[in-house]
Amino acid sequence: MSVALIAAGLVGMSASVAQAQTAGGYGPLQISWEVRNRFRLFREERDFLLHAEAGRGRSVLASEQVLAIQSDGRGWARNTVNRLCIDLAGRVSEPCTRDNVKESYLTPIDHPVVIRLTGPVPVGATCAWTVDDGDGPQTSTFDCAEPVNLRVRYGRTTVVTADISSSEGTHRAFTEIAVRDIFIAGLGDSVASGEGNPDRPIALADEGFCFRSYLGTAAAQYYRPSRANYKGGRACEAPDSLAVWQRQSALWFNPACHRSLYSYQTRTALALAIRYPHIAVTYLPLACTGATIADGLFGSQRARDCLPTKSGGACQGTVNGQLAELRDAVAAAKRRQSDRQLDLVLLSIGANDIYFSGLVADVIVDTATERALFRRSGVMASVDDARSAMARDLPQGFAKLREALKPLVGGDLSRVVYTAYANPTLANGGAPCPGGRGGFDIHPSFNAQPQRLAAVSNFVENEFLPQLRGLALCEGGILCRNPRTDRMTFVDSHQAAFASHGFCARAESDPEFDRQCFSAKGDSFDSDIVTAASQPMVCGRSAGEYRAYLPRARWIRDANDSYFAAMTYPQGLPTSQQPSDIHDATWGVLSAVYGGAVHPTAEGHAAMADAATPAAAAVLQLDAAVPEVTSQPIAPPAQLQMQNAPRPPGGRSGGLN
């Protein structure tokens, strides 16, 4: 209450203060402050500043496009991925050394802050800075033009005063600093994790690599670009081990779940940190490719990839349930800070519950042999299968999920921001993609069959997406125990933008490599295995010229993109289920889709973040601004005593520097 009274009093003083300072010959001087490196996943401030500069005055999408050009399409995350407070196995670093200071990641006790005197600072003025967080003031004197760095204790208000001395007189400016550290968790499936966008894409070679097809004859072979620096056998008759192949893998900041820094959840949390300088964001990403509500959120699930290692050894084949991981993290945080709470959950789930990957397989796998094999192995699903699961399983799954999330968010599910999927099959303003081999000719059996594609597109647009809205908002016949507290915050405003950016979208502004080498007719690769062994691209260009992160008309990865960006095999499978020969036909199929086919690109995720960020800010009430900067001439002694009244007891501010 005392802070509110001080703020109210300062508002009333503002007009007279401005008048007094104008009479003194210069306009109002104020203290501004902001939290440094306030996206706490980043260990180093340079990574945050890269985004802060790119995001200044821009949307997340526009800033992603700027960063894409700056990196020549190689992606901004390729180096940042090694400088995080969460390691590649998903373990939080406790403590995490951020900018040479050890911090508790989940329970920070202080935050780095920079303060500045703003306004028409007189030349040569000196500032006596006094900082008091309740344990007694600390004072240092600097040139007023210099910014001042300090660490302020979390959970309390720090009063900062600047006594400004110059030839034009003596004035005082003061403000109160209270950092709000926001704890955000990301949950969900492949769209939530960022699948399709490895933090460090695969490097491709000029020459080809042989795969077999399921027919198994010598003629049933085809060549596609090989991994750069791969020294093993490239011909189908020259098998090699997975260990040799794996050394040149793409890199995800969590390979087991294909978590990517490009995911809309990471970009949303980062955007909040960029746009609100008085907060810090502690972000815990838990989303995992392949997750369903039952297997992924509640229960464990199969891992996608192994950590790249020199030995190429085996890795853990399962990933713990996300809800259990989140409960453990919140409990650990509360043990260290009893009032620490989870402020926000970002969520996207449900696609795997209705067999969406099976729908994709049903659309793109076109040859009879492969269709029969995939149908027999259960990796293909029809629209009827999906419709049945949507009616049978999804409502019950969401009901169970609500009950599990409630205690984590204080009983108010509006703090769960559910971001819906975009329809990946639309282009030309909302018309379904026409189908064909274009974008899918990375594998000889692929062809986006037009009738099956249209059926899936219509199902997604007219049945699945409306059902998700009803489930999140307790609408459309979905019953909730208490609709007032059971409604999630629902985000789908990005869907209209995606209607022109599906997997088949093409434009003259697309990268030159794409326009020259990815044929709209589906004949991008040389079918002659003799010539393709040395040059698999019909265009004659090096596959290494492909840039996964250049801006494109399509915001959805097609199968060609997936292979050229990730070329991923399911290394998390049990050894008994892994082919011994890396030229195997199964791996030929999976390498074309397992790294993110029919998932949003980095631009697509940025567009989703642009939709989710204002919704998250509204839930967190980040725009409920309070006047924070004040200044005045040196006050009479009575006023000084009131301003320097003792603060509530607690810890100390860090020193000024």
N, C-alpha and C positions, 0 to 999 in steps of 0.2 A: 504494500500500500504506500510505503514511503517513497518508493521509486515512482509510482504513479503520481503522487502529489508533487514531487520535484519536477517531473515532466510537465504536468499541468501548469505549474508556476512558470516554468521556462517558456512555454508557449505564450503566456501573457506578457512576458518581458520582451519578446522578440521585436516588436515594433519600436519600442523606446530604445532598445539596444542598437538597432540599425540606425536610428536617428543620431544617437550619440556618436557612433563611429563615423558616420558621414560628416558630422560636424568636425571631427578630428582630422579630416583630410583624406581618409581612405575608407573603402567599403568594409563590410563585415568580414572578420576573420573567424574561421571555424576549424574545428578538429574533425577530420574524417578518419575512419578506421576500417580495416577489413582483415579477415582471417587469411593467413597465407597458406598456400598448398592445402586448400580446404576440402578437396576430394581425397579422403584419407587412405583410399586404396593405393594411391601413388606414393611411392617412397620419396621421389625427388620432385622438387618444385618445378623444375624445367618441363616436366611432362604436363603438369597442370597449366602452366603458363602458355604452353603451346595451344591448348584448347581454349584458354581464356582469351587469347589474342584472336584466334580463328572465330570464336563465338561472339566477339564484340559486335553488337548490332545485327547479328545474323541468327537465323533459325539453326536448329541442329543439322538439318539437311544441307543448308547452304554452307555451314562450317565444315561438314564432312566433305563436301565437294571441294572446298578450298584446300583442305588437308590432303585430299586425294591428288590434286594437281601438284601440290608442294612435294609430295613423296614420289612423283612420277608413277602413280598407281601402285606402288609397292606397299602402301599402307602405313599409317602413322603408328600402328600398334606393334610393328615388327621388333622394335627395340624396347618399347615400354613394357612389353610382356615379361621382361626379365627384371623389372624394377617395381614389384608389387608387394603389398603386405600379406598376400595370400600366395602360397607356393603352388607349383604345378600339380601337386597331389591334392590341392584343396584345403590344406592346413593353414589356419590363421597364424601368422607370426606374432607371438606374444613373448617379449615385446617386439615391436617393429621399429627399426631404426629409420626414422624419416628425417631427411636433411640433417643427418649427424646427431639426432637426438632420439634416445630410446623412449618410445611411447607405448602405452597399453593400447592395442588397436580397438578392442570392444569397449573399453572403459577408460577413456582419456581423462587425465586429471588437470591438464592445461592445454592451451592452444597457442600457436604462434600468431601474433597480430602485428600489423604495421600501422602506425598512426602518422598522420601528416597534418600540417597546418595549411589550410586552403584559403583562397581569397587573395586579395592584393597584398601579399606579404611585403613589408618595407625592406628595401635593400639593406643588408647588414644587420637585420634584426636578430636578436638572440632570444631563445625560448628556454625558460626554466620549467622543465617538465616534472610534474609531480604525479606519481601513480600510487593509489591507495586501494587495496582490496579488503581492508578491514584489519590488517595486521600492522598497520602503521605505514606512513607515506615514505616513498623513495623518490629522491629528486636528482635529476641530472640536467645539465645545460648543454644545448646544441645550437648551431645555426638554425634559424627557423625554416630555412629552405630544405633542410635535410629530413628525410623520413626517419622515424624512430621504430626500432623493432623490440618487441618484448613478448613474454609469454604470460598469459592471463589465466588465472585459475578457473576451471570449469565449475559451474554450479553456483557462482556468485557474481555480484556486480563489482566491477573495478572502476573507480572514479579517476579520470585523467584530467589534469589541469595544466594549462600552458600560460605562464606569465611572460608576456611578450614585451621586450624592451627595444626601443628604437629611438631615433632622433625625433620621431613624430609623436612620442608619448609612450605610455605604458598601458597595456590592455591585458585582459584575461580572457581566455577561452577554456571551456571545459565540456566534457561529455562523459557519459557512462557507457562502459563496455560490458556486455553480457553475451557471450557466445552461446548459441544454441546448437548443440551437436545432435544431429538427426540420424537415427539408426534405421536403416532401410535394408530389407531382405528381398532377394529376388527368387521366386519359385516358379516351377513350371517345366515345360518340355523343350523341344528343339528350337522353337521360335523364341522362347524366353532365353535360352542359353546362347543364341547367336550362331547356331549351326549354319554351315555354308560359308563362314567367314573366318578361316584360320588367322590367328594373330600374325603368324609368319607363314605366308603361302608356300606351297611347294615350288622348288626351282626345277624347271623343265629343260631337257636336253634337246639338241637338234635331231638326234637319231631316234629310231623307233625301238619299241619294246613289244615282244610278241605275247599275245594271249591266244588261248584256244577257245573254240566255241563248244557248245554242248554236243555237237555232232561227233566230235572226237576224232575225225579223220585228219590226215595231213593237210588236206585242202581247207579244212575248217580252222584256219588261223587268220589272225589279223594283227596289224601293227599300229600302235598308238605312241605318242611321244613318251620317251623314257624320263626317269628322274635324272636331273643333273648330278654329276659326280658319282653316279652308280657305276661300279667297276665289275659287277658280276655278269652272268650270262644274260644276253638280251634275246636270244633266239629261243623258241619253244623247246628246241632239242638241247638246250644248255641250262638246265634248272639250277637254281641257287637258293640259298636259305633266306628266310625272312629277316634274319639278323642283319645281313648285308644290305638288304633293301631298306630296312627301317632307319638306317643311319641318315638318310636323306628325307625324312618325313617332314610334312608340314607341322607347325607347332600351334597348339591351342593353349590358352592359359590354364585350362584344365582338360587334358586329353581324354580322360575317362568319360567326361560328359560333353566334350566338344563345346566347352564354354569359351566365349569370345568376348574381347573388350568391345567389339563392334555391336554387341547385342543391344536391343532397344532398352533393356533394363539398366545396363551399365550406362548407356548414353543418357537416360532419364536422370539417374542419380547424379551423374556428372553435370548435366545441364542445370540442375538445382544448385549445385555448388558454385557454378560459374555465375549464375544470375543473381544470387543472393549473397552478398559479400560478408554478412554478419553471421552466417551459419557455417558449420562444418558437417560433412556427410560421411558417416561410417556405413559402408556398404558391404553386405554379405551376400555374394552370389551363390546360389545353390541349385539353380535350374539345370536340368540334365536332358540331353537328347534321348528320345525314346521313352520318356516318362509318361505314365498314365497316373490317374488318381490312385489306383490300387498299388501299382508297381512303379515306384518312383517318388510319389509324395508320401504315401503311408509305408510301403514296403521297399525293400531293396530292389535294384534293377541291374541288368547286365551293363558292364562298362563298354565304352566304344573303342577306345584306343589305349595303348600303353604310353608311358613316358618314354620319349626318345632316349636311348642309352647307347653307349659305345658297344656294350656287350649284346644289346638286343634281347635281354633276358625276359622271362615271363613277368606278367604284372597281375595285380589283383583283378579278378574277373567280375566283381560286383561293386556297386556303389550303394552306400547307405541311404535309407529313406530321407527325403528332404525335411519333412516335418520333425523327425527325430533329431536331425542335425540342428535344425533351428531351435528346437526346445532346449537342447544341450547348450547351445551358444547363449541363449537368453538367460538360462539358469546360471551359467558361469559368469556372465556379466553382472547379474544381480548379487551373486556372492561377493563380488568386489565393490559394487555400487548398488546399494539396495534400491535406489530410486531409478535405476536405469531401466528403460522400457523400449520396446520395439515400436517405433513411430509409424512405420509404413511397410506394407507388403506389396510388391509388384508381382502380378500373377498372370500367366497364360497357360491354360491346360484344357484338355478335352479332345484335341485332334487325334491323338493316338488311341483314345478310348473308343473312337468310332472307326478305327483302322484306316486313318488317312494315308499312311504310307502304302497300305495295300491297295487303296484306290489309285494312287499314283502308279504303282506297278501294273495294275489292270489297264491303265490308259497307255503306258509307254511300251510295255513288252508286247511285241506284235507277232513274232514268229511262233509257229505252232509248237515246236519242240520246247522252247523256253516257257511258253504259257502253260503247257501241260506240267512241266517240272515245278514251276512256281506255284501253280494251283495245288499240286499234290503236297508241297511242303508248307502250305498255309501262309505264304507271304503275299498273296493276292486277295483282294476283297472287292465285292461288287457294291453298287449303290444300295441294293437291298440289304446286304450285310451291314453296311454303315447305318442305314435307317433303323434297322432292328436294334443295333447296339445303342443308338442315340435314344430310342424310346425305352429300352430295357435297363440300361446301365447308367447312363449319364445323370439323370435326376437323383438317383440314389447316391451316386458318387459325390455329387455336389452337396447334397444334404449332409453327408458324413464329413466332407471337407469343411463346411461351415462350422460344424461343432468343434472340429480340431483347431480351426483358426481363431475362434472367438477368444479363448483365454490368452492367446498370444498377442492380441490387439486390444485388450481391455474390454472385450465384449462388443465392440463397435466395428462391424464389418465394413463400414464406409472407409476405414483405413486400409482396406484391401483394394488396390486399384487393379481391376481386371481389364487387361488390354486384349481386345478381340483380334482374331486373325484377319488378314486381308485375303480376298479371293485371288489366288496366284495365277488364274487362267484368263484374266481379262486384259484387253488392250483396245485401242481405238475407241476410247470413251465409254467402255463398258461392254462391248461385244466380246463373246468368248473367242479365245485364240482359235484359228482355223485348224490347227493340228498339222501333222506332217513330221518329217525327219529333221527339219531345221532346228538346231539346238540340241538334238538328241542323237546325232549320228556318231557320237563317240563309241557306241556299241552297235554292231551290225543288226541286232534283234530289236532295236528301239525304233519306235515310230508312234508319235502322239496321235493315236487313231481318232479321227474327227468325231464320230458318233459317241464313242465312250467318253471322250474329252468333254463334249457338250453336256452329256448326262451328269458327269461329275461337277462341272461348273454350275449347272442349274441347281443341283442338290446343295452345294456349298452356299450359293447365294440365297436361295429361297427357303432352305430348311435348316441347315446347320448353323449358319450365323445368326438367324433370328432365334433359334433355340438357345444359343449361348447367351444372348441378351436377356431372354426370359429367365434363365438360370441365375444369372448374376444379379438381376434386379427384382426377382420374385414377381415376374410378370408372365403374361401369356399362359395362364393356367398352372404355373409353377407355384406350389404351396410352400410357404416358409412359416416357421413357428412364430416369428415376430418380424413382419416385413419392415418395420421401422428400423430395427437394428441389424436385420439380416441382409439388407441390400448392400452389395458391394458398390464401389465407385466404378462405373463402366465407361470404357473408352473405345469408340469405334470411328471417330471422325477422320481417321487416316484412310478409311476404306475407299472413299470417293477418289482420293489421289491415286491409289493403286489401280483404279479402273482403267488407267491409260498406261500402266507400267508392268503388265504381266510378263510371263517368261518369253512371249513371242514378240514383244515390242522392239522395234528397230527404228533408228534415226540416223540421219547423215552426221549427227554430232557424236555418234558412237566412236569408240577408239578405232583407229585405222586398221589395227590388226584384226579386230572383230569383223569389220566391213569387208576386208580382203580375204580372210581365212575361214570364217564361219559362214558356210553357205546356207542361204535360206532354203535351198532345195534339198539340203541334206547330203551333199557330196563333198564334204570338207577334207576327207582323208583318202589317201591312195589305197586302192584295193589290191594292188599288185604287191605281193609280199616280198618280192625281190627288191623293188625300188623303195618300198615303204620302210624297209629295214634301215635305210640310211636317211630317208626323208619322208616321214609319214604325212606331212601336210601337202595338200594339192597346191596350195598357194605358193609353195617353195620357201616360205619364211620360217625362221626359227620359232619353235613353240615357246622358247624362253622370252620372246617379245610380248607374250600375253601379260596383261596387267590386271590383276583381280580387282583392284580398287579404283580404277579410273571411272569417272561418271559414265553412265549408260542409260539408254531409254528403258531397258528392263530393270526392274527392281526385284526380280525373282531370278535366282540362279537356275539355269537350265542344266542338263546333264553334262554338256561340254564345259560349262563354267565349273561344275563340281569337280570334274576330273582335272582341269587345268589349274584350279586353285588348291585342291586338297589331295586328290588321288589316294583316298584313304581306304585301308582294309580293316576289317573288324578284328583287331588284335586282342580285344578283350574276351574273345570266345575261348572256351576250354580248348586245351591242346588237342583233344580227340576230335574236335570239330574243325580244326584248321587244316587246310590242304598243305601237304608237304611241299608242293611245287607252286612257286609264286606265279607261274604262267597258267595256272588252273582257270577253267572257264568260270567257276563261281566268283573268283576274285576279279576276273575281267568285268563281270556285271557289277559287283559291289564297288569296285574302284570308280565306277562312273556315277554312282548315286549316293554312296555312303558318306561322302563329304559334304552333302547339303543340297542335292538337286531339289528343285521346287521349294526352296526356302528364300527368305528375303536376303538381298544383298546388303552391304553396309549402308547404301543410300536408302533402301527400304526400311532398315532398322532405324535410321535417323528420322525418317518420316513418321515412324511409329512413336519415336521419342518426342517429336514435336507435338503429337496428340496427347501423349501421356503426361508430359511435364506440367502443363497448366492444371490438369486434374490433380496431380500430386501436390502441387503448390497450394491449390484450394483446400485440399484435405488438411494440409499442414498449416494453413492460415499464414502463409509466408508473406502475403501482401497486406496484412493488417499492420501497416506501418505506424510507428510512434515517433514524434520528433525527437531526434537524438543528438543534434549538434547545437551548441549554444555558445555565445561569446558575450563579453561585456567589458566595460572599463574596470579597473581594479576596484573591488567592492570595499565599502566601509568595514571597519573591524567587526561590527555586529553581524553583517552578512557573511563575512569570512568564517566566523565561528559556526554559523549554521551550516555552511557548505562543508566544513571540515569536521562535522559531528562524527562520532565513532560509527563505523560500519559494523554489520553483524560479524561475529567471530568466525574464523576459518583459516584457510591456508594463505600463502603469500603469493604476490605476483612475482614473476621472474624479473630479473634486472633489465634495465634499458640498455640498448647498444646501438 
